[in-house]
Amino acid sequence: MTKTFWGVLAAIVIVFGAIFFVTHHNSPSAAGSTASQPTQHIEGGGSSGVKLVEYGDYECPYCEEYYPIVKQVVSDEFTKITFQFRNFPLTSIHPNAFAGARAAEAAGLMGKFWQMHDTLYNSSNWSQWSTSSNPVPYFNQYAKQLGLNLATFEKDYASSQVDNLITADMNAGNKLNIQGTPTFFLDGKQISVAPSVSAFEKLINQAIANKGKVTKTSSGATAQTKK
């Protein structure tokens, strides 16, 4: 082998190594690969002890369709249940999904998660940022509308802390074998529910009824709850 051959081979290795580093370093999965706990965005009074959890993707059209329905259900049942949202961006088919989750989590670090969550799913906003080749200006606009410090929002949006939170949610969802969005769990059990308020409330009321059928007495014996 000539020195020229080995020189060319070494150059090729360096080039491909650089490409791998840049691609891997800029991918969401790499940015959020460090250990982090899943998010705990929860609202509602929860007097019944029943919990509704959604794994959602901000760019997903089905999540956007379900959003006003879930919003109404949570409002109607606010004192009885708790509702939790976790990120599950389907990045292979939704190029802006991870970015949307970043915007929500960055706002969450400043105490405005639910406000940004609602803003992103607002139909008029969603139709703009979800199809944009660069949604960041929209996110910055929403942050200003919510009264957030823009410099802090931009810093948090680009932070590994936010990426790690999203990745932790995705890892939790993968452990539950989630295949698509939105995916709902009611009291720990995955449910299939039509996009209607009545369909959700029927399942919720049944879960509340089931939870109240058998209670523990102070002595540890089981007893039927009076209706």
Stockholm file with secondary structure:
# STOCKHOLM 1.0

chainA/1-227         MTKTFWGVLAAIVIVFGAIFFVTHHNSPSAAGSTASQPTQHIEGGGSSGVKLVEYGDYECPYCEEYYPIVKQVVSDEFTKITFQFRNFPLTSIHPNAFAGARAAEAAGLMGKFWQMHDTLYNSSNWSQWSTSSNPVPYFNQYAKQLGLNLATFEKDYASSQVDNLITADMNAGNKLNIQGTPTFFLDGKQISVAPSVSAFEKLINQAIANKGKVTKTSSGATAQTKK
#=GR chainA/1-227 SS CCHHHHHHHHHHHHHHHHHHHHHHHHSHHHHTCSCCCCCCEEESCCTTCEEEEEEECTTCHHHHHHHHHHHHHHHHTTTTEEEEEEECCCTTTCTTHHHHHHHHHHHHTTTCHHHHHHHHHSHHHHHHHTTCSCCHHHHHHHHHHTTCCHHHHHHHHTSHHHHHHHHHHHHHHHHTTCCSSSEEEETTEEECCCSSHHHHHHHHHHHHHHHHHEEECTTSCEEECCC
#=GC SS_cons         CCHHHHHHHHHHHHHHHHHHHHHHHHSHHHHTCSCCCCCCEEESCCTTCEEEEEEECTTCHHHHHHHHHHHHHHHHTTTTEEEEEEECCCTTTCTTHHHHHHHHHHHHTTTCHHHHHHHHHSHHHHHHHTTCSCCHHHHHHHHHHTTCCHHHHHHHHTSHHHHHHHHHHHHHHHHTTCCSSSEEEETTEEECCCSSHHHHHHHHHHHHHHHHHEEECTTSCEEECCC
//
